[in-house]
Amino acid sequence: MKKIAAVAGLVVMATSGVTAAFGDGTAQREVSQQQYDTLISQCRYADQGKAKCREAVKEMYRIGKYDKTLDCRTYSGVTVCGTLKLSKAERQCVRESVSAGLTYRRAEVECYAFA
């Protein structure tokens, strides 16, 4: 039963539009102020709800030292960090953009922000 509850917690966190999900009771991930600001800021593009996204970021991350393992990137003036939760339409946009010649990472950011 505990395993089911833990998996359900991960599923809820993963669908909240956040970049990563712990949901298993582990400590918050420590990131720099700039990384934290980026994580909060990218919630404005989240299809699953800005408020839910911001709340999940606050639960999962805390400000401390720079995390060199957090994948942050900037394309077309938009900076994001971590794995993006893409909607069905955004995933389709990524597929089309990649087949048109864009790199996956660039297509992912642009479709997340502009699609």
C-alpha positions as a Markdown table, in Angstrom:
| # | Residue | x | y | z |
|---|---|---|---|---|
| 1 | Met | 0.0 | 0.0 | 0.0 |
| 2 | Lys | 2.9 | 2.4 | 0.8 |
| 3 | Lys | 4.4 | 1.7 | -2.6 |
| 4 | Ile | 1.1 | 2.6 | -4.3 |
| 5 | Ala | 0.9 | 5.9 | -2.3 |
| 6 | Ala | 4.5 | 6.7 | -3.2 |
| 7 | Val | 3.8 | 6.1 | -6.9 |
| 8 | Ala | 0.6 | 8.1 | -6.8 |
| 9 | Gly | 2.5 | 11.0 | -5.2 |
| 10 | Leu | 5.1 | 10.9 | -8.0 |
| 11 | Val | 2.3 | 10.9 | -10.6 |
| 12 | Val | 0.6 | 13.9 | -9.1 |
| 13 | Met | 3.9 | 15.8 | -8.9 |
| 14 | Ala | 4.9 | 14.8 | -12.4 |
| 15 | Thr | 1.6 | 16.1 | -13.9 |
| 16 | Ser | 1.9 | 19.5 | -12.1 |
| 17 | Gly | 4.0 | 21.1 | -14.9 |
| 18 | Val | 7.2 | 21.1 | -12.8 |
| 19 | Thr | 10.6 | 20.2 | -14.1 |
| 20 | Ala | 11.3 | 17.2 | -11.8 |
| 21 | Ala | 9.5 | 15.2 | -9.2 |
| 22 | Phe | 10.7 | 13.8 | -5.9 |
| 23 | Gly | 7.4 | 13.1 | -4.1 |
| 24 | Asp | 9.1 | 10.3 | -2.2 |
| 25 | Gly | 10.1 | 12.1 | 1.0 |
| 26 | Thr | 13.6 | 13.0 | -0.1 |
| 27 | Ala | 15.1 | 16.3 | 0.8 |
| 28 | Gln | 14.6 | 19.4 | -1.3 |
| 29 | Arg | 17.1 | 19.8 | -4.1 |
| 30 | Glu | 19.4 | 22.8 | -3.5 |
| 31 | Val | 19.8 | 25.3 | -6.4 |
| 32 | Ser | 21.2 | 28.8 | -6.7 |
| 33 | Gln | 19.0 | 31.8 | -6.4 |
| 34 | Gln | 19.3 | 32.3 | -10.2 |
| 35 | Gln | 18.3 | 28.7 | -10.9 |
| 36 | Tyr | 15.4 | 29.0 | -8.5 |
| 37 | Asp | 14.2 | 32.2 | -10.1 |
| 38 | Thr | 14.3 | 30.5 | -13.5 |
| 39 | Leu | 12.3 | 27.5 | -12.2 |
| 40 | Ile | 9.6 | 29.8 | -10.8 |
| 41 | Ser | 9.7 | 32.0 | -13.9 |
| 42 | Gln | 9.2 | 29.2 | -16.4 |
| 43 | Cys | 5.9 | 28.4 | -14.6 |
| 44 | Arg | 4.3 | 31.2 | -16.6 |
| 45 | Tyr | 4.4 | 28.9 | -19.6 |
| 46 | Ala | 3.0 | 25.8 | -17.9 |
| 47 | Asp | -0.2 | 24.5 | -19.4 |
| 48 | Gln | -1.1 | 22.6 | -16.2 |
| 49 | Gly | -1.4 | 25.8 | -14.1 |
| 50 | Lys | 1.0 | 28.5 | -13.0 |
| 51 | Ala | 0.0 | 28.4 | -9.3 |
| 52 | Lys | 0.4 | 24.6 | -9.1 |
| 53 | Cys | 3.7 | 24.8 | -10.9 |
| 54 | Arg | 5.1 | 27.5 | -8.5 |
| 55 | Glu | 3.9 | 25.6 | -5.5 |
| 56 | Ala | 5.6 | 22.4 | -6.6 |
| 57 | Val | 8.8 | 24.3 | -7.3 |
| 58 | Lys | 8.7 | 25.7 | -3.8 |
| 59 | Glu | 8.2 | 22.2 | -2.3 |
| 60 | Met | 10.9 | 20.6 | -4.4 |
| 61 | Tyr | 13.7 | 23.1 | -4.5 |
| 62 | Arg | 15.4 | 25.4 | -1.9 |
| 63 | Ile | 17.9 | 28.2 | -2.5 |
| 64 | Gly | 21.4 | 27.3 | -1.6 |
| 65 | Lys | 24.4 | 26.6 | -3.8 |
| 66 | Tyr | 24.5 | 26.3 | -7.6 |
| 67 | Asp | 23.5 | 22.9 | -8.9 |
| 68 | Lys | 25.7 | 22.1 | -11.8 |
| 69 | Thr | 23.6 | 19.0 | -12.7 |
| 70 | Leu | 20.4 | 21.0 | -13.2 |
| 71 | Asp | 19.9 | 21.2 | -17.0 |
| 72 | Cys | 19.3 | 24.9 | -17.8 |
| 73 | Arg | 19.2 | 26.3 | -21.3 |
| 74 | Thr | 18.1 | 29.5 | -23.2 |
| 75 | Tyr | 16.6 | 29.6 | -26.7 |
| 76 | Ser | 14.8 | 32.5 | -28.3 |
| 77 | Gly | 15.1 | 34.6 | -25.2 |
| 78 | Val | 13.5 | 32.0 | -23.0 |
| 79 | Thr | 15.4 | 30.3 | -20.2 |
| 80 | Val | 14.2 | 27.0 | -18.6 |
| 81 | Cys | 15.7 | 24.5 | -16.3 |
| 82 | Gly | 15.1 | 20.7 | -15.9 |
| 83 | Thr | 12.8 | 18.4 | -17.7 |
| 84 | Leu | 9.8 | 20.2 | -19.1 |
| 85 | Lys | 6.3 | 18.8 | -18.8 |
| 86 | Leu | 4.9 | 19.2 | -22.3 |
| 87 | Ser | 1.2 | 19.1 | -23.2 |
| 88 | Lys | 0.1 | 16.9 | -26.1 |
| 89 | Ala | 0.0 | 19.9 | -28.5 |
| 90 | Glu | 3.5 | 20.9 | -27.3 |
| 91 | Arg | 4.9 | 17.4 | -27.9 |
| 92 | Gln | 3.4 | 17.5 | -31.5 |
| 93 | Cys | 5.0 | 20.9 | -32.0 |
| 94 | Val | 8.4 | 19.4 | -30.9 |
| 95 | Arg | 8.0 | 16.5 | -33.4 |
| 96 | Glu | 7.2 | 18.8 | -36.2 |
| 97 | Ser | 10.0 | 21.3 | -35.4 |
| 98 | Val | 12.6 | 18.5 | -35.1 |
| 99 | Ser | 11.5 | 17.0 | -38.5 |
| 100 | Ala | 11.9 | 20.5 | -39.9 |
| 101 | Gly | 15.5 | 20.6 | -38.7 |
| 102 | Leu | 15.4 | 22.2 | -35.3 |
| 103 | Thr | 17.4 | 20.5 | -32.5 |
| 104 | Tyr | 15.2 | 18.7 | -29.9 |
| 105 | Arg | 16.4 | 20.9 | -27.0 |
| 106 | Arg | 15.5 | 24.1 | -28.9 |
| 107 | Ala | 12.2 | 22.8 | -30.2 |
| 108 | Glu | 11.3 | 21.7 | -26.7 |
| 109 | Val | 11.9 | 25.2 | -25.2 |
| 110 | Glu | 10.2 | 27.1 | -28.1 |
| 111 | Cys | 7.2 | 24.8 | -28.1 |
| 112 | Tyr | 6.8 | 25.0 | -24.3 |
| 113 | Ala | 7.0 | 28.8 | -24.4 |
| 114 | Phe | 5.2 | 29.7 | -27.6 |
| 115 | Ala | 2.9 | 26.8 | -28.7 |
